Amino acid sequence: MSNERELVSLASRVLGAADQGDFIWGHASARDAEGRGSWIKQSGIGLSEVTADRVHLVSPEGDVLEGSGPRHIEYPIHTEIMAARPDVGGVVHAHSPHAVALAAAGVDLRPVSHAATYFVPPAVPRFTETSDLISTRDLGRAVADRLGDASAIFLVNHGIVTVGPDLRSATFAALLLESACEQMLRTLAFGGEPRWTDDDEALAKREHIYNTRAVNTAWDYLVRQLPESPEAIP
């Protein structure tokens, strides 16, 4: 079984364990090593239930090339971002509750915490063309275009997308973005005169705290916290 399948299974379960699942919705993908498309979990199961045999390869046209099971309608999020961004090896789409709330409030994410410095500066882009499912290749391209070279995007009134050079980093980014948004909302709730890290220091903190070695170490920690096996499907 391919390494990509195993990685998508692990990433999905990490997201599920972090309460990034929305019943059976949300998905993570890894770029196919042979350039055939994206490895993504099959539709109809929760993130915490994903095993390697429930991961299939989807072409840019939406054909299931390897594996079985129904594919997600929103596969174009993954395939079109990877087509537009050769540097991206992993994509996560989740309906993270605090991130959804912050984006809907029309408030920019500010680096009030370490977590936000992973993304800001520049500002996290916002996709507002639709809040419905990204179910066509045209919409997938539109999301990719709005994402630009950023590591995350808010799909306003819908969810988030995070990307990385590999699925490990994209998964960590999804968890970190939700944490950053929760911290931002808490800061705003207390009123007062919020302050945040300036751009120069935020960029320095990004390198000091969230460099590649640190992110990989954090990934290893997240995997160690997983149950020995995912929940069984009757």
C-alpha positions in Angstrom: 0.0 0.0 0.0 1.3 3.5 -0.9 3.0 5.8 1.5 0.5 8.5 0.5 -2.4 6.3 1.7 -0.8 5.8 5.1 0.0 9.5 5.4 -3.6 10.5 4.6 -4.9 8.0 7.1 -2.6 9.4 9.8 -3.4 13.0 9.0 -7.1 12.4 8.9 -7.0 10.7 12.3 -4.9 13.5 13.8 -7.5 16.0 12.5 -10.3 13.9 14.0 -8.5 13.6 17.3 -8.2 17.4 17.4 -12.0 17.8 16.9 -11.5 19.1 13.4 -14.1 16.7 12.1 -17.6 17.8 11.2 -19.4 14.5 11.3 -18.4 12.9 8.0 -17.1 16.1 6.4 -13.6 17.5 6.0 -10.7 15.9 4.2 -6.9 15.9 3.8 -4.9 15.0 0.8 -1.4 14.2 -0.3 0.0 14.8 -3.8 0.5 11.6 -5.8 4.2 10.9 -6.3 3.6 10.1 -10.0 1.6 13.3 -10.6 -1.7 11.5 -11.2 -3.8 13.5 -8.7 -4.5 13.6 -5.0 -4.8 10.8 -2.4 -7.8 11.6 -0.3 -10.2 9.7 2.1 -13.3 8.3 0.6 -16.6 10.1 1.3 -19.1 9.0 3.9 -16.7 8.4 6.8 -15.4 10.6 9.6 -11.8 11.7 9.9 -11.3 9.5 13.0 -12.3 6.4 11.0 -9.9 6.7 8.2 -7.6 3.8 7.5 -5.2 3.4 4.6 -7.6 1.2 2.7 -10.3 3.9 2.9 -8.0 6.3 1.0 -8.2 6.5 -2.8 -6.5 8.4 -5.6 -8.5 11.0 -7.4 -7.5 12.5 -10.8 -7.9 16.2 -11.6 -11.0 15.2 -13.6 -12.5 13.5 -10.6 -12.0 9.9 -11.6 -11.0 7.4 -8.8 -7.9 5.8 -10.2 -6.9 3.6 -7.3 -8.9 2.4 -4.3 -12.6 2.3 -3.9 -15.5 4.1 -2.3 -17.4 7.3 -3.2 -15.2 10.4 -3.7 -15.7 13.7 -2.0 -17.6 16.3 -4.0 -15.0 18.9 -3.0 -12.1 17.1 -4.5 -11.3 20.2 -6.7 -10.1 22.0 -3.6 -7.2 19.6 -3.5 -6.5 18.9 -7.2 -6.7 22.5 -8.3 -4.5 23.9 -5.5 -1.9 21.3 -6.3 -2.1 22.1 -10.0 -1.6 25.8 -9.3 1.0 25.3 -6.6 3.9 22.9 -7.4 5.3 23.6 -4.0 2.3 22.1 -2.2 2.4 18.5 -1.3 -0.5 18.4 1.1 -3.9 20.1 1.5 -6.4 20.1 4.4 -10.0 21.3 4.3 -11.9 21.5 7.6 -14.9 23.3 9.1 -12.9 24.5 12.1 -15.5 26.3 14.4 -13.4 29.2 15.7 -11.9 29.9 12.3 -15.3 29.9 10.7 -16.6 32.3 13.4 -13.6 34.7 13.1 -13.9 34.8 9.3 -17.7 35.3 9.4 -17.1 38.2 11.9 -15.1 40.0 9.2 -12.2 40.4 11.6 -8.6 39.9 10.5 -6.5 37.3 12.3 -3.8 39.2 14.2 -0.7 37.7 15.9 -2.0 38.0 19.4 -0.4 34.6 20.0 2.5 32.5 18.8 0.1 30.5 16.7 -1.0 33.3 14.5 2.6 34.2 13.6 2.7 31.0 11.5 0.2 32.8 9.1 0.5 36.5 9.7 2.0 38.6 8.1 0.6 38.8 5.4 -3.2 38.7 6.1 -4.9 35.4 5.7 -6.8 35.6 2.4 -10.6 35.3 2.4 -12.6 33.5 -0.3 -16.1 35.0 -0.6 -17.2 34.0 -4.1 -19.5 31.4 -2.6 -20.0 29.7 0.8 -21.4 26.6 -0.9 -19.4 23.5 -1.6 -16.4 23.8 -3.9 -17.8 21.2 -6.2 -16.5 22.3 -9.6 -13.0 22.7 -11.1 -13.7 26.3 -11.8 -14.5 27.0 -8.1 -11.4 25.0 -7.2 -9.3 27.2 -9.4 -10.9 30.3 -7.9 -9.9 29.1 -4.4 -6.4 28.4 -5.6 -6.2 31.8 -7.2 -7.3 33.6 -4.0 -5.0 31.5 -1.9 -2.0 32.7 -3.9 1.2 31.7 -2.2 -0.3 31.8 1.4 -0.4 28.8 3.7 -4.1 29.1 4.6 -7.3 30.7 3.4 -10.7 31.3 5.0 -13.6 30.0 3.0 -16.0 32.5 4.6 -19.2 31.0 6.1 -17.8 27.6 5.2 -14.4 26.5 6.5 -10.6 26.7 6.0 -8.0 25.3 3.7 -4.4 24.9 4.7 -1.5 23.8 2.6 2.1 22.8 3.0 5.1 21.3 1.3 3.8 18.0 2.7 0.7 16.8 4.4 2.3 16.8 7.8 2.8 20.6 7.7 -0.6 21.2 6.1 -2.2 19.2 9.0 -0.3 21.0 11.6 -1.3 24.3 10.0 -5.0 23.4 10.2 -4.7 22.8 14.0 -2.6 25.9 14.5 -5.0 28.1 12.6 -8.0 27.0 14.7 -6.0 27.6 17.8 -4.9 31.1 16.6 -8.5 32.0 15.7 -9.8 30.9 19.1 -7.2 33.0 20.8 -8.1 36.0 18.7 -11.8 35.6 19.5 -11.0 35.4 23.2 -8.9 38.5 23.0 -11.7 40.4 21.3 -14.3 39.2 23.8 -12.4 40.8 26.6 -12.4 44.2 25.0 -9.7 46.6 26.2 -7.0 47.6 23.9 -5.6 44.5 22.2 -2.0 44.5 21.1 -0.2 42.1 18.8 3.2 41.3 17.6 4.6 43.5 14.9 5.4 42.1 11.4 9.2 41.9 11.9 9.0 40.1 15.1 6.2 37.9 13.9 8.3 36.7 11.0 11.2 36.1 13.4 9.0 34.1 15.7 7.7 32.0 12.7 11.3 30.9 12.0 12.2 30.4 15.7 9.1 28.5 16.8 7.7 26.9 13.6 10.6 25.9 11.5 10.5 22.7 9.6 12.2 20.7 12.3 9.8 21.9 15.0 6.8 21.2 12.8 8.0 17.7 12.1 8.6 17.1 15.8 5.1 18.4 16.6 3.7 16.0 14.0 5.4 13.1 15.7 3.8 14.2 19.0 0.4 14.3 17.4 0.7 10.9 15.9 1.9 9.5 19.3 -1.4 10.7 20.8 -3.6 8.7 18.4 -5.5 5.6 19.6 -3.9 2.4 18.4 -6.6 1.9 15.8 -9.4 4.1 14.3 -13.0 3.6 15.2 -14.5 0.6 13.4 -17.3 1.1 10.8 -20.1 -1.3 11.3 
